[in-house]
Amino acid sequence: MHVGTGSWSRKATAEPDASTPPAPSRGAASARGARGGKRQKDGKAASTQAKPGPPGPAGTAQVKREERERRQSARRRARRRRFIAVAVIVGALVAGAVVLYESQAFEIESVNVVGTAELTEATVLERAAVPPGTTLLRVPASAIEARLLADPWIGEVVISRDFPSTLRIRIRERTPVALVDTGDAFWMVDSSGLVLAQESLETTRPLVAVRDVPGFEPRLGKTSNSDALVNALRVLGGISPELKSTVRAISAPSVDETTLITVNGVEIMVGEAENLPEKSVLAQGILQEQGSGVVFIDVRSIERPVSRGLGD
């Protein structure tokens, strides 16, 4: 139904203009709107997937954990490589050392002996018995030291190597301090009472003789267990150098009766080896005061020293 006036309106209604597109129907417009909406939603979805937002807390923790595991794995691989390299180097060094040790490199061509006085170099070399053909790397130092220390004269041994071909043996000899007179022989002893050697009556040395010693059993390289001898040696080592220079013998029948005998025949009874500096001063004072008139001095008691002259 058309409502209009005039002929033109009726003609337009009866014959619509071809250049004017027909108005879309309500159904078509709805369809196009739906398709447009779908394209808009798809575009938004695609835009959302292309530009992800920041990860949440769980995602961040996972990324950190994966990164930490990668670093730990890299460190483990580096440690394995270093361990293998060190093992290879150590193995090569050990193999080289074994080859060098078993070879004749650094063979001993000379032995240098240092520190002899009583012993000769030939005696030390004989005692040492260095195996022929041995090297500085394979020399049996402990066995050589043990053989040398078996000699009573040798108190200490130091073995060193002077590359490429010299072995050095340094010894410290014991020092004899007295001769123990047994009536038929003299035995040299050091300050501890260790027996060093036997001296004949014809070849005695200018050492203080200790006599009248009970319980003395001389054995080379062994220390005497005679208390009287040990006390006498302590007295000899503890008195003043001035007094000691005048002593030619010590009578030691017991600890309490230990007596010094001077070159002038004066007997100085010292007794036990205690308060020796004071006893030395007292004895020297009496000797200087009384001179040749004194024959006996007793300083066992430093509070009450006693002396006797020729007329007493």
Secondary structure by P-SEA (a helix, b strand, c coil): ccccccaaaaaaaacccccccccccaaaaaaaaaaaaaaaaaaaaaaaaaccccccaaaaaaaaaaaaaaaaaaaaaaaaaaaaaaaaaaaaaaaaaaaaaaccccccccccccccccccaaaaaaaacccccccccccaaaaaaaaaaccccccbbbbbbcccbbbbbbbbbbbbcbbbbcccbbbbbccccccccccccccccccbbbccccccccccccccccaaaaaaaaaaacccaaaaaaccbbbbccccccccccccbbbbbbccccaaaaaaaaaaaaaaaccccccbbbcccccbbbbbcccc
